[in-house]
């Protein structure tokens, strides 16, 4: 899928790309993100691992660009203890609705 065609609606679904966990479909394009192996903060809830992940990735290219996979990993998998909580925070921050199809 290329995009939703709606700047206020994003779709989150399991990725069909080898090695990736999720795909977020935005208005005109999509991003596949997160490794399909290993665990994230939404899986383990470990604050020390969260801090280590942030330290390891904060200098990554496009860390703060919503048009990158690392940004969506950070915002949806490493900020809140559950995916649903992270989605709600993302929706509020970006003034969008995410249809969670995972």
C-alpha positions as CSV (number, residue, x, y, z in Angstrom):
1,X,0.0,0.0,0.0
2,X,1.4,3.4,-1.0
3,X,-0.6,5.6,1.5
4,X,-3.9,6.2,3.1
5,X,-4.7,9.3,1.0
6,X,-5.8,11.0,4.3
7,X,-3.3,13.3,6.2
8,X,-5.3,12.6,9.4
9,X,-5.4,8.8,9.2
10,X,-2.5,6.4,9.6
11,X,-2.6,2.6,9.6
12,X,-0.3,0.5,11.8
13,X,0.0,-3.1,10.8
14,X,2.4,-6.0,10.9
15,X,5.1,-5.6,8.2
16,X,5.3,-8.0,5.3
17,X,9.0,-7.0,4.8
18,X,11.5,-9.6,5.9
19,X,13.2,-8.6,9.2
20,X,10.7,-5.8,10.1
21,X,8.0,-5.9,12.7
22,X,5.6,-3.1,11.8
23,X,4.6,-0.9,9.0
24,X,3.0,2.6,9.5
25,X,1.1,3.8,6.5
26,X,0.9,7.6,6.3
27,X,-1.0,9.7,3.8
28,X,1.3,9.3,0.8
29,X,3.8,6.7,1.9
30,X,4.7,4.1,4.5
31,X,7.7,3.1,6.7
32,X,8.6,-0.4,7.8
33,X,10.3,-0.3,11.2
34,X,11.6,-2.3,14.2
35,X,13.3,-5.6,14.0
36,X,11.1,-8.7,14.0
37,X,13.5,-10.4,16.5
38,X,14.3,-9.1,20.0
39,X,12.1,-7.1,22.2
40,X,11.1,-3.5,22.9
41,X,9.9,-1.5,25.8
42,X,6.3,-2.5,25.0
43,X,7.4,-6.1,25.4
44,X,9.5,-6.0,28.5
45,X,8.8,-2.7,30.3
46,X,12.5,-2.5,31.5
47,X,13.5,1.1,32.1
48,X,17.2,0.3,32.0
49,X,16.9,-1.3,28.6
50,X,14.8,1.7,27.4
51,X,17.5,4.1,28.5
52,X,20.2,2.0,26.9
53,X,18.2,1.9,23.6
54,X,17.8,5.6,23.7
55,X,21.5,6.2,24.3
56,X,22.4,3.8,21.5
57,X,20.1,5.4,19.0
58,X,19.8,9.1,19.8
59,X,22.5,10.0,17.3
60,X,21.0,7.9,14.5
61,X,20.2,9.8,11.3
62,X,16.6,10.9,11.2
63,X,16.0,10.1,14.9
64,X,13.7,13.1,15.1
65,X,12.2,12.9,11.7
66,X,8.7,11.4,11.5
67,X,9.6,10.2,8.0
68,X,11.9,7.5,9.2
69,X,11.7,4.1,10.7
70,X,13.8,4.9,13.8
71,X,11.4,7.7,14.7
72,X,8.4,5.3,14.7
73,X,10.4,2.7,16.7
74,X,11.1,5.3,19.3
75,X,7.6,6.8,19.5
76,X,5.6,3.6,19.3
77,X,7.8,1.0,20.9
78,X,10.1,2.7,23.3
79,X,8.1,5.6,25.0
80,X,5.2,3.9,26.8
81,X,4.7,0.6,28.5
82,X,2.0,-0.5,26.0
83,X,1.4,-0.1,22.3
84,X,-2.0,1.3,22.9
85,X,-0.6,4.0,25.3
86,X,2.1,4.9,22.7
87,X,-0.5,5.1,19.9
88,X,-2.6,7.5,22.0
89,X,0.4,9.7,22.8
90,X,1.4,9.7,19.1
91,X,-2.1,10.6,18.0
92,X,-2.2,13.5,20.4
93,X,1.3,14.8,19.4
94,X,0.7,14.6,15.7
95,X,-3.1,15.3,15.6
96,X,-3.8,12.1,13.6
97,X,-5.8,8.9,14.2
98,X,-4.0,5.6,14.0
99,X,-6.0,2.5,12.9
100,X,-4.2,-0.3,14.8
101,X,-4.4,-3.4,12.6
102,X,-1.7,-5.4,14.4
